[in-house]
């Protein structure tokens, strides 16, 4: 009887292990993130600033508001979250600019109330394309570290912000621009 219990327990553990690894593989957990270098350019972002607690519910509200404006066509472009590296606001705080990345500002007829726009320009862009499911994708700090290592290897100094551009299929593109 004892031998049968061990056999069943072993089979259950084996099956669970196969299920976990298969799920992790299916979600893209084994995909490596690579940093690519692109020629620079300019980008206009229409959005709202947020400076405050990293766990604030206001961030979710701003994200939902921006996504709704993009979905109903009041803002054209991709949903973007610009994260500034700001040492003056404290460890548990973030400085974000949440909105839409536009190809050209002249396509915008009206900027929604409470929104502003910022222009960004660079000569060189470091990009990481993330296709993994959010449950298994690398943390933003890991992605930023990958980009920083590549920039240091090439002798570049990065601007104090990163772009996270989200696509409808769930994929993500993180960019750091050279100063």
Beta strands, then each sheet from edge to edge (+ up, - down):
strand 1: 35-39
strand 2: 42-53
strand 3: 78-84
strand 4: 93-102
strand 5: 116-121
strand 6: 124-130
strand 7: 158-166
strand 8: 172-178
sheet 1: 1+ 6- 8+ 7- 3+ 4- 2+ 5-
end
